[in-house]
Amino acid sequence: MSSPHSPDPAAVRWFLRQRRQGSTSALDRYVTVFGVALVGVIAAHPISSLLASMAGTTTTARMSAGLALVVLAFAGFTAAARAAGPVALSAPDASWLLPAPLGRRAILGRTARLLLVAAVMAGALLGLALLAVLGAPDRLLWRLAGALVVGVGATVSTMALAVLEQASRLWDGWLGIATGALVTLAVVLSVAAMGARTARPALTGADLMTGAGNVSGIGGVTGGEAGLVPAVLHAVLGAVGAVAAAPPAVVAGVAVTAALTAALLVRQAWATLDRMPAGAVLAASTRAAHVTRAAVLLDPGALTWIAEDNHWKARRLRSRRWPSLPAPAALAWHDWRRLARRPGRLIAMAASAALPAILAQALGVTTSGPGVPTAAAVLAGAVAVAAAAVAGARRDGDNPTLARLAAVGLRPALAARAMLPALLAGAWTAAALTGLTLVGALPAGAWWAFGPAVAPAVAAGALRMARRRPVDHSMPVIDTPGGAIPTGPLLWALTGVDVALAGCLPAVVALLAPPDGLAVLLVAQAVTGPLMLATYLLRARKPTIS
């Protein structure tokens, strides 16, 4: 509670700014404004071209797949808003300004405004993506305005709900339920997109809205026969078509509803700021400080350790006998046990194998090649899946005591630890390539065989990522026309990806330009993958202690 004679937080911050060395000059403000204006001028033409390409309608397969990706992106924003806090302060304000007898709302007002700006920016991107997916059969500017209002209203409402959850237990759990519902909706839309592949190519969202396409005939049969797609998928496709071809009056009504809902939730969240618990703000501030320090100053890989420690901290594990395996395999056994104790992670990995196929459908690719974005999604997904199973290698790089006690050398230990990421990457890549073949993004062939072939190279890249050093901020900064590029974080981000990309080069060439026969590239990949892993193991060195 603030006393009647206590100073205002704005006055306190103004007092500090007056005595701070190196205040912002007029030249700095001019450079900032000029940079923002220059970015706007450069981005004006691409944005106008993108808006012009949104006119017209598209097929139901592309709409369903694109909507699934948009819904997944919105679910990710919801989960991030909930995990971030989201109301946090800087370290000085959290340490002495928050406990001071000042108005809580005035202290947290700046953070709330920043959260609002971030939500509006994310909502604008979400609205543009929504319009790009659904298209605009008529009145492009009207539908663009409606999509922007709906996107901004959705993200602002989500951020307001996150603030309400942080302030009161009455709102606790709502965002979790919303995230689960969004993921379920994305799965249903993805399955509907798979079923829509059998529809006639001319079937569009407007056809589904007007009934000209005979929705019950999706699946290659007539309306009087039993379709191959379940009735629920027919309903989903009809709903997608109705949304895409909705009249401007309906779009305006949805936009007004989203705006009013966001305004009510923002008003409620702003009123709740005065009752925000100090403990919740301190916890969010500490978490934000750790994330910022790890991502900017130290090692972003430390964030995985923080998440892993928080997961296992409050759990009680049963003690089991050490397995009767060779020493290197026994040393790597705990990676298998850790993965088996988290079945949710395995389910998420298996479900994510469908994302490249959904992306290919949303982009409308053909058998001439899935394109650079889809090929990049396949490689990035394989590396991410493999990197989720190399915690033991990261721990040995920090503290090799366990390997020394087990009398296991560096190369045998790395070879044993490479088995699990190779198995996961191979299975995930095979499933992803099979999905691309089923949706028609790849020609017929044994594309799944590239999964086991790229597995050793991807495992080598994951191990290299796990054993990389923290970011070296003493490296030079390269000045380019687009701005300064620090080489330290850039090299850190590329460490491991370079090995995986070089080892998977035949598979990448096959994805970008599918050949008539896969035998030559498949044999080349079967040789390149194990060779890259063997080369990495032979060149592996123990980390030096500085």
C-alpha positions, 0 to 999 in steps of 0.5 A, a space after each residue: 500500500 502506498 502512503 498519501 505522501 509517497 512519491 510517484 514512481 514516475 517521479 522516482 524514475 525521472 530523478 534517476 534519469 537526471 543523474 544517470 550518466 550518458 543520457 540519450 541525445 537528440 542525435 541518438 533519437 534521430 538515428 533511431 527514427 531514421 532507421 525505423 523509417 528506412 526499414 518501413 520504406 524497404 518493407 513497403 514494396 514486399 508488403 504490398 506485393 504480399 497483399 496483392 497476392 492474397 486476392 482470390 481463393 485457394 483450395 481446401 487442402 491449402 486452407 486447412 493446412 495453413 490454418 493448422 499452422 496459424 493455430 499452432 503459432 497462436 498456441 505457441 504464443 499462448 504457451 509463451 505468454 503463460 510461461 513468461 510470467 508475463 509481468 516482470 521488472 528489471 533487476 533494480 526495480 524488482 529489488 527496491 522499487 517494487 517493495 517500496 510504498 508506491 502504487 503497484 499499478 504505477 510501477 508495473 504500468 510500463 511493463 504492461 504497456 510493453 506487453 501490449 505493444 508486443 501483443 499488438 505486433 504479434 497479432 498483426 503478424 497473426 492476422 496477415 498469416 490468417 488472411 494469406 491462408 484464407 485468401 480474399 475473394 472480394 474486398 481485399 482491404 476490408 478483409 485485411 482490416 478484419 483479419 488484423 483486428 481479429 489477430 490483434 484481438 486474439 493476442 491481446 486477449 491472450 496476454 491479458 489472460 496471462 496477466 490475470 492468471 499471474 495476479 489471481 488464482 481465480 483465472 489460473 488454468 484458463 490458458 492451459 485449457 486454451 492451449 490444449 484446445 488450440 493444439 487439438 484444433 490444429 490436429 483436426 485441421 491437419 487431418 482434414 487437410 490430408 483428407 482434402 487431398 483427394 478432392 477435385 483440384 477445382 474445389 475451393 473455399 467458395 465452392 464449399 460455402 455455396 455447395 457447388 463442390 458437393 462436399 459429401 463427394 470429397 474422397 473421390 466418390 459421389 454425394 450418394 455414396 459413402 465418402 472415405 473421409 469421416 463425417 467430422 472431417 467433412 464438417 471441418 472442411 465445410 467450416 473452413 470454406 465458410 470462414 474463407 467465403 464469409 461475407 464482409 458483414 460477418 467479418 466485421 461482426 467477428 472483428 468487432 467481437 474480438 475487439 470488444 473482448 480484448 478491450 474488456 480483458 485489458 481493462 480487467 487486467 489493468 485493474 488487477 495490476 494494483 493487486 498484483 502479488 509481489 512474489 509473482 512479479 519477483 519470480 517472473 523478474 528472476 526468471 526473465 533475468 536468467 533467460 536474458 543473461 543466458 541468451 545474451 551474455 553467457 550460454 543459451 544452452 544453459 536454458 535447457 539445464 534450467 528447464 530440465 532441473 525445474 522438471 526433475 526438482 520436485 519428482 522422486 525417482 526410484 533407484 535401480 540397479 546399474 544395467 549389465 551392459 558394456 561400459 560405454 553403453 551403460 554410461 549412455 543408458 541414462 539418456 534412454 531412461 530419461 527419455 522413457 520417463 517423459 512419454 509426453 516428449 516422445 508423443 510431441 516428437 512423433 506428432 511434429 513429424 507431420 509438420 513438414 507435410 502440413 507446411 508443404 500443403 500450406 505452400 501448395 508445393 508439387 512433386 517438382 520439389 518441396 522447396 527450400 522452406 520444407 527441406 529446411 523444416 525437415 533438416 531442422 526437425 531432425 536436428 531438433 529431435 536429435 538434440 533433445 537426447 544428448 543431455 549426457 554429452 553436454 554434461 560430460 563436456 561440463 564435468 567428465 567425472 562420471 566417464 572417468 570413474 567408469 574408465 570410458 574414453 571420450 570417443 567410445 562414450 560419444 559413440 555410445 551416446 550417438 545411438 539414441 539421437 541417431 535412432 530418433 533422427 532417423 525415425 523422425 526423418 523417415 516419418 516426415 518424408 513419408 508424409 511429404 510423399 503422401 501429400 504429393 510434395 515428393 514423387 513416388 519412391 523410397 524416400 523414407 530410406 533417407 531417414 536411416 541414411 541421414 541419422 549418423 550425420 544428424 547425430 554428429 551435429 547434435 553431439 557437436 551442438 551439445 559440446 560447444 562452448 559458450 558464446 565468445 563475445 570477444 570476436 569481431 563485429 562485421 559491419 554490413 549495409 543491413 547492420 552490424 553482425 556479431 560473429 560470436 553468436 553467429 558462429 555459436 548458432 552454426 556450430 553443429 548445424 554445419 556438420 549436420 548440413 554437410 553430412 546430409 548434403 545428398 539428401 538436401 539435393 534430393 529434396 530440392 531437386 527430386 531426381 528420376 531415380 533415388 538410387 545414386 543419391 541414396 547410396 551417396 547419403 548412406 556413405 556420407 552419413 556414417 563417414 561424417 559421424 566417424 570423422 567427428 568421433 576421430 576429431 573429438 577432443 576433450 574441452 580445454 579448461 580456461 
